Amino acid sequence: MENNQLSKIDKKLFIKKSLVNMGKLIAFVLILVFIVYGGAIPVKATLIAMGVLIAIILITTLFYFKYPNVGADKIKKACLIVGILMVIVNLALIIIEGGKIDYYLGIALGLYFISGPDFGKPKSRKIN
């Protein structure tokens, strides 16, 4: 196998990785909601947001499993566009409505998308 090729993944390993990633996403979202709202978490809005996120993650993972040849460069370009839009919108909201922690978290997430998540990058191995 060449260095630039990704290894094939079977269905069981893919499902396991998808569930682990979904669990990490749910934990991350719950931590951010707790940071923003403190002890008074709005349960109804949080459940709606979690349902939407789970549906999106399931659809994207199934799409990725069916079409694994989508290049990482296309995903990076999409993340760059989404990140720039998130930063612009949240900066505009800060200017219009004043600084709220929601908008600063949105800017941080937008900057993460701009930096380019490492989707599809093969892991490098350390040679001793």
Residue frames as qw, qx, qy, qz and C-alpha x, y, z in Angstrom:
[[0.000, 0.890, 0.455, 0.000, 0.00, 0.00, 0.00],
 [0.397, 0.475, -0.032, 0.785, 1.32, 3.43, -0.89],
 [0.246, -0.200, -0.493, 0.811, 1.61, 6.18, 1.67],
 [0.222, 0.045, -0.034, -0.973, -1.08, 8.43, 0.17],
 [0.527, -0.229, -0.661, -0.483, -3.80, 5.77, 0.07],
 [0.512, -0.347, 0.436, -0.654, -6.24, 5.29, 2.91],
 [0.026, -0.059, 0.997, -0.041, -6.85, 1.79, 4.18],
 [0.473, -0.316, -0.604, -0.558, -10.21, 0.14, 3.52],
 [0.262, -0.157, 0.623, -0.721, -12.60, 0.16, 6.44],
 [0.210, -0.275, -0.919, -0.191, -15.20, -2.52, 7.10],
 [0.367, -0.609, -0.386, -0.588, -18.76, -1.86, 8.27],
 [0.687, -0.573, -0.414, 0.168, -18.28, -2.85, 11.92],
 [0.531, -0.203, -0.126, 0.813, -15.24, -0.64, 12.40],
 [0.034, 0.361, 0.271, 0.892, -16.98, 2.20, 10.59],
 [0.498, -0.661, -0.436, -0.352, -20.07, 1.93, 12.81],
 [0.682, -0.479, -0.325, 0.448, -17.87, 1.82, 15.91],
 [0.386, -0.015, 0.021, 0.922, -15.94, 4.92, 14.82],
 [0.155, -0.505, -0.379, -0.760, -19.16, 6.74, 13.92],
 [0.592, -0.670, -0.437, -0.101, -20.70, 6.03, 17.31],
 [0.621, -0.358, -0.208, 0.665, -17.56, 7.13, 19.13],
 [0.213, 0.172, 0.168, 0.947, -17.45, 10.36, 17.11],
 [0.339, -0.606, -0.443, -0.567, -21.14, 10.96, 17.76],
 [0.655, -0.599, -0.400, 0.230, -20.60, 10.45, 21.49],
 [0.485, -0.171, -0.062, 0.855, -17.73, 12.94, 21.44],
 [0.011, -0.386, -0.326, -0.863, -19.91, 15.44, 19.58],
 [0.499, -0.672, -0.474, -0.272, -22.75, 15.07, 22.08],
 [0.643, -0.499, -0.289, 0.504, -20.36, 15.56, 25.00],
 [0.355, 0.039, 0.102, 0.928, -18.81, 18.63, 23.34],
 [0.191, -0.529, -0.400, -0.724, -22.21, 20.19, 22.67],
 [0.597, -0.666, -0.447, -0.024, -23.40, 19.53, 26.22],
 [0.581, -0.329, -0.178, 0.723, -20.24, 21.11, 27.64],
 [0.156, 0.203, 0.208, 0.944, -20.74, 24.20, 25.47],
 [0.381, -0.620, -0.470, -0.499, -24.40, 24.45, 26.45],
 [0.645, -0.592, -0.388, 0.288, -23.45, 24.17, 30.12],
 [0.453, -0.123, -0.035, 0.882, -20.80, 26.88, 29.68],
 [0.034, -0.365, -0.327, -0.871, -23.27, 29.22, 27.97],
 [0.510, -0.556, -0.347, -0.557, -26.30, 28.67, 30.20],
 [0.138, -0.421, 0.675, -0.590, -24.74, 27.52, 33.47],
 [0.201, 0.061, 0.918, -0.336, -27.14, 25.57, 35.64],
 [0.522, 0.482, 0.401, -0.579, -30.32, 26.69, 33.85],
 [0.117, -0.147, 0.790, 0.583, -30.03, 24.66, 30.65],
 [0.634, 0.259, 0.033, -0.728, -33.08, 24.97, 28.37],
 [0.543, -0.076, 0.836, 0.012, -33.95, 21.31, 27.92],
 [0.662, 0.595, 0.423, -0.172, -36.34, 21.65, 24.98],
 [0.378, 0.872, -0.260, -0.171, -33.96, 23.71, 22.84],
 [0.221, -0.581, 0.779, 0.083, -31.02, 21.46, 23.74],
 [0.639, 0.116, 0.759, -0.047, -32.94, 18.31, 22.75],
 [0.621, 0.745, 0.182, -0.161, -33.94, 19.87, 19.42],
 [0.173, 0.842, -0.493, -0.133, -30.35, 20.87, 18.72],
 [0.407, -0.369, 0.835, 0.021, -29.06, 17.42, 19.68],
 [0.716, 0.371, 0.579, -0.121, -31.63, 15.74, 17.42],
 [0.521, 0.839, -0.080, -0.137, -30.58, 17.90, 14.48],
 [0.036, -0.742, 0.665, 0.074, -26.89, 17.25, 15.13],
 [0.578, -0.134, 0.804, -0.031, -27.39, 13.50, 15.41],
 [0.718, 0.572, 0.379, -0.117, -29.37, 13.43, 12.16],
 [0.363, 0.876, -0.298, -0.111, -26.70, 15.45, 10.36],
 [0.243, -0.587, 0.772, 0.032, -23.88, 13.26, 11.69],
 [0.695, 0.105, 0.708, -0.070, -25.71, 10.06, 10.70],
 [0.663, 0.719, 0.179, -0.110, -26.40, 11.32, 7.19],
 [0.221, 0.858, -0.457, -0.074, -22.83, 12.52, 6.65],
 [0.401, -0.434, 0.807, 0.010, -21.27, 9.30, 7.96],
 [0.733, 0.311, 0.602, -0.059, -23.53, 7.18, 5.75],
 [0.522, 0.845, -0.043, -0.109, -22.72, 9.44, 2.81],
 [0.033, -0.768, 0.636, 0.065, -19.00, 9.09, 3.53],
 [0.583, -0.174, 0.793, -0.010, -19.25, 5.31, 3.77],
 [0.722, 0.529, 0.441, -0.062, -21.12, 5.08, 0.48],
 [0.550, 0.793, -0.026, 0.261, -18.83, 7.53, -1.36],
 [0.702, -0.589, 0.054, 0.398, -15.38, 7.25, 0.28],
 [0.644, 0.210, 0.258, 0.688, -13.59, 8.78, -2.71],
 [0.013, 0.965, 0.171, 0.199, -14.68, 12.34, -1.93],
 [0.607, 0.358, -0.294, 0.646, -11.41, 14.19, -1.70],
 [0.474, -0.559, -0.403, 0.548, -10.21, 15.77, 1.50],
 [0.223, -0.031, 0.127, 0.966, -9.48, 18.97, -0.43],
 [0.255, -0.482, -0.516, -0.660, -13.19, 19.41, -1.22],
 [0.557, -0.637, -0.521, 0.115, -14.07, 18.92, 2.44],
 [0.470, -0.329, -0.164, 0.803, -11.41, 21.45, 3.46],
 [0.042, 0.223, 0.304, 0.925, -12.77, 24.01, 1.00],
 [0.424, -0.605, -0.546, -0.396, -16.28, 23.56, 2.37],
 [0.595, -0.562, -0.404, 0.409, -14.99, 23.91, 5.95],
 [0.352, -0.083, 0.022, 0.932, -13.10, 27.07, 4.97],
 [0.154, -0.410, -0.409, -0.800, -16.23, 28.63, 3.47],
 [0.560, -0.631, -0.522, -0.129, -18.39, 27.67, 6.47],
 [0.594, -0.393, -0.300, 0.635, -15.74, 28.97, 8.88],
 [0.192, 0.096, 0.121, 0.969, -15.43, 32.33, 7.14],
 [0.334, -0.519, -0.461, -0.637, -19.21, 32.75, 7.09],
 [0.624, -0.578, -0.503, 0.154, -19.46, 31.84, 10.80],
 [0.476, -0.258, -0.186, 0.820, -16.80, 34.38, 11.77],
 [0.014, 0.244, 0.262, 0.934, -18.38, 37.16, 9.67],
 [0.458, -0.571, -0.517, -0.444, -21.90, 36.53, 10.98],
 [0.639, -0.549, -0.437, 0.316, -20.80, 36.31, 14.62],
 [0.370, -0.104, -0.069, 0.921, -18.66, 39.46, 14.33],
 [0.165, -0.388, -0.354, -0.835, -21.66, 41.27, 12.85],
 [0.582, -0.599, -0.524, -0.168, -23.84, 40.04, 15.73],
 [0.573, -0.370, -0.331, 0.652, -21.26, 41.24, 18.26],
 [0.157, 0.084, 0.104, 0.979, -21.27, 44.67, 16.64],
 [0.349, -0.443, -0.448, -0.694, -25.07, 44.85, 16.44],
 [0.695, -0.562, -0.372, -0.250, -26.14, 43.27, 19.74],
 [0.328, -0.769, 0.465, -0.292, -23.05, 43.57, 21.90],
 [0.313, 0.403, -0.856, 0.083, -20.69, 40.90, 23.13],
 [0.857, -0.261, 0.189, -0.402, -22.38, 37.71, 24.27],
 [0.432, -0.438, 0.784, 0.085, -20.54, 34.51, 25.02],
 [0.779, 0.372, 0.499, -0.075, -22.58, 32.70, 22.33],
 [0.533, 0.842, -0.076, -0.039, -21.08, 34.86, 19.62],
 [0.096, -0.759, 0.643, 0.015, -17.53, 34.41, 20.91],
 [0.650, -0.115, 0.751, -0.017, -18.01, 30.63, 20.92],
 [0.723, 0.620, 0.297, -0.071, -19.33, 30.90, 17.34],
 [0.282, 0.882, -0.374, -0.047, -16.19, 32.80, 16.33],
 [0.381, -0.525, 0.761, -0.003, -13.99, 30.17, 17.99],
 [0.744, 0.202, 0.636, -0.030, -15.80, 27.40, 16.12],
 [0.585, 0.806, 0.051, -0.074, -15.51, 29.36, 12.86],
 [0.036, 0.820, -0.570, -0.045, -11.76, 29.77, 13.39],
 [0.607, -0.226, 0.762, -0.004, -11.51, 26.03, 13.99],
 [0.748, 0.503, 0.433, -0.014, -13.18, 25.39, 10.64],
 [0.361, 0.904, -0.220, -0.065, -10.90, 27.92, 8.95],
 [0.278, -0.664, 0.692, 0.060, -7.80, 26.20, 10.35],
 [0.641, 0.331, -0.603, -0.342, -8.92, 23.07, 8.55],
 [0.801, -0.293, 0.448, -0.267, -10.02, 19.97, 10.43],
 [0.040, -0.478, 0.838, 0.262, -7.90, 16.96, 9.48],
 [0.839, 0.241, 0.335, -0.356, -10.55, 14.97, 7.63],
 [0.884, 0.467, 0.016, -0.001, -9.05, 12.29, 5.46],
 [0.158, 0.797, -0.573, 0.108, -5.42, 12.88, 6.38],
 [0.890, -0.010, -0.442, 0.114, -3.48, 9.66, 6.74],
 [0.598, -0.785, 0.160, 0.011, -1.84, 9.35, 10.15],
 [0.448, 0.687, -0.546, 0.171, 1.94, 9.57, 9.99],
 [0.929, -0.318, -0.160, 0.103, 3.91, 6.88, 11.70],
 [0.209, -0.873, 0.440, -0.026, 6.94, 7.61, 13.79],
 [0.881, 0.295, -0.338, 0.148, 9.96, 5.64, 12.65],
 [0.660, -0.718, 0.202, 0.093, 12.38, 4.59, 15.38]]
